[in-house]
Amino acid sequence: MRLLVVIGAGYGNTIFTTPLIRALHELGHWVDVLFDGEYPDLDLIFKNTNYAVCIASKPEDLPIPTSSYDAVLNTLWAKNNHNNSCQLFSSIKHERVYHEAMINYDMATQLGHLGPMPSAFFADVEWTNCEDYIAISIPIQKSLNWERKSYPNWLELIKLLGENVLLLGTKEEVALWEGYCNTLATNNVYEYAHCVAKAKCFIGTDNGPSHIASVIGCPSVIIYGGTGIAKNLPLGPRSVAVITDTCTPCQYTNNWNTCQTPGRCMDISPQTIMAYVKEVLDESL
């Protein structure tokens, strides 16, 4: 079968779709990928892999019309507005309970994949730990709704981490932290991943860069707040999620919309983060 997998734009969304794409490849299907959104380099997540044949950011860039595919598979955050009589959706509806990758992978089981769910991947990048720095990511949240993902104590944490800290991000992101730690600006996600792969450890929040670090195998400490833990946990083998003990994740509950102090759940002490960093470093030795 010739299948089109539609992915809602975003690095994390794409990482959480890779087990589905790998499963479809194992079933022997021809797989093309269409991204919904304005991330120019998402195709680099598939660099030097053979899981997808064609990767496009616009329907007109596909080799055939969307109506000509045997089926269109709409992943969790896809817009689902494609002209095809055979469109497949996940049968799992409880997003608060199941991981996003499992929700997407469910479509592969509908097509005959017997499991277990394949592991996620990021291009051909693997953790090497060839440099003595801790990589961090401090994304600029472009939505007021997602500002609650921002960790408020970065400056104090950076001081505790010492000199061997490298902040990776876009030019706009790293400009805010020049003078506080070493910085490296990159707008290329493949280059970003290779820099993280050299680090001895990674620290970030529930964002795409953290899921990239996790899936390439870098020991990672990922700070979570209100977003759903079960559905967004990192997929890598050496990752830990740090969760506040002051309140529980409220995504998909009424508290998400009514909380009067949305930053409280991210106000975790830097000393607590440091303890987790030591834990993942010790385990990676």
Long-range contacts (C-beta under 8 A, 24 or more apart in sequence): 1-29, 1-30, 1-70, 1-71, 1-111, 2-29, 2-30, 2-32, 2-64, 2-68, 2-69, 2-70, 3-29, 3-30, 3-31, 3-32, 3-69, 3-70, 3-71, 3-72, 3-73, 4-31, 4-32, 4-33, 4-34, 4-62, 4-66, 4-69, 4-71, 4-72, 4-73, 4-82, 4-84, 5-31, 5-32, 5-33, 5-34, 5-52, 5-73, 5-75, 6-33, 6-34, 6-35, 6-36, 6-72, 6-73, 6-74, 6-75, 6-78, 6-79, 6-80, 6-82, 7-33, 7-34, 7-35, 7-36, 7-42, 7-75, 7-77, 7-78, 8-36, 8-37, 8-75, 8-76, 8-77, 8-78, 8-79, 9-35, 9-36, 9-37, 9-38, 9-39, 9-42, 9-77, 10-37, 10-39, 10-77, 10-208, 11-39, 11-42, 11-45, 11-189, 11-207, 11-208, 11-209, 11-211, 11-212, 12-206, 12-207, 12-208, 12-210, 12-211, 12-232, 13-75, 13-76, 13-77, 13-100, 13-208, 14-42, 14-45, 15-45, 15-101, 15-120, 15-122, 15-208, 15-211, 15-212, 15-215, 15-235, 16-75, 16-76, 16-99, 16-100, 16-101, 16-104, 16-120, 16-211, 16-235, 17-75, 17-101, 17-104, 18-45, 18-51, 18-101, 18-120, 18-121, 18-122, 18-215, 19-101, 19-104, 19-105, 19-108, 19-117, 19-118, 19-119, 19-120, 19-235, 20-73, 20-75, 20-101, 20-104, 20-105, 20-107, 20-108, 21-51, 21-52, 22-51, 22-118, 22-119, 22-121, 23-105, 23-108, 23-113, 23-117, 23-118, 24-51, 24-73, 24-108, 24-111, 24-113, 25-50, 25-51, 25-52, 26-113, 26-118, 27-108, 27-111, 27-112, 27-113, 29-111, 32-56, 32-62, 32-63, 32-69, 34-58, 34-59, 34-62, 34-66, 34-82, 36-77, 36-78, 36-79, 41-187, 41-188, 41-189, 41-190, 42-189, 44-123, 44-188, 44-189, 44-190, 45-122, 45-123, 45-189, 46-123, 47-123, 47-124, 47-190, 48-123, 48-124, 49-121, 49-123, 49-124, 51-121, 73-107, 75-104, 75-107, 76-100, 76-103, 76-104, 95-228, 95-231, 95-252, 96-228, 96-230, 96-231, 96-251, 96-252, 97-230, 97-231, 98-230, 98-231, 99-230, 99-231, 99-232, 99-233, 100-231, 100-232, 101-235, 103-231, 119-235, 120-215, 120-235, 120-236, 121-215, 122-193, 122-212, 122-215, 122-216, 123-190, 123-193, 125-190, 125-193, 125-194, 125-197, 125-216, 126-197, 126-216, 126-217, 127-197, 127-216, 127-217, 127-218, 127-219, 127-238, 128-197, 128-198, 129-198, 129-199, 129-200, 129-218, 129-284, 130-198, 131-198, 131-199, 131-200, 132-164, 132-200, 133-164, 133-165, 133-166, 133-182, 133-198, 133-199, 133-200, 134-161, 134-164, 134-165, 134-166, 134-199, 134-200, 134-201, 134-202, 134-203, 134-277, 135-166, 135-167, 135-168, 135-195, 135-196, 135-199, 135-201, 135-202, 135-203, 135-213, 135-218, 136-161, 136-165, 136-166, 136-167, 136-168, 136-181, 136-202, 136-203, 136-204, 137-167, 137-168, 137-169, 137-202, 137-203, 137-204, 137-205, 137-207, 137-209, 137-210, 137-213, 138-167, 138-169, 138-173, 138-176, 138-177, 138-204, 139-169, 139-173, 139-205, 139-207, 139-208, 139-209, 140-170, 140-172, 140-173, 140-176, 147-262, 147-263, 148-225, 148-226, 148-227, 148-262, 148-263, 148-265, 148-266, 149-205, 149-206, 149-207, 149-225, 149-226, 149-227, 149-266, 150-205, 150-263, 150-266, 151-205, 151-223, 151-266, 151-268, 152-263, 152-266, 152-267, 153-267, 153-268, 153-269, 153-270, 153-273, 155-180, 156-270, 157-203, 157-270, 157-273, 157-274, 160-270, 160-271, 160-274, 161-203, 161-274, 161-277, 166-195, 166-199, 168-192, 168-195, 168-196, 168-209, 169-209, 200-281, 200-284, 201-277, 201-280, 201-281, 201-284, 203-273, 203-277, 205-266, 206-232, 210-234, 211-235, 214-238, 214-239, 219-280, 219-281, 219-283, 219-284, 220-280, 221-273, 221-276, 221-277, 221-280, 223-266, 223-268, 223-273, 224-249, 225-249, 225-263, 225-265, 225-266, 226-250, 226-251, 226-256, 226-259, 226-262, 226-265, 227-251, 228-252, 238-280, 238-283, 238-284, 239-280, 240-276, 240-279, 240-280, 242-268, 242-272, 242-273, 242-276, 244-268
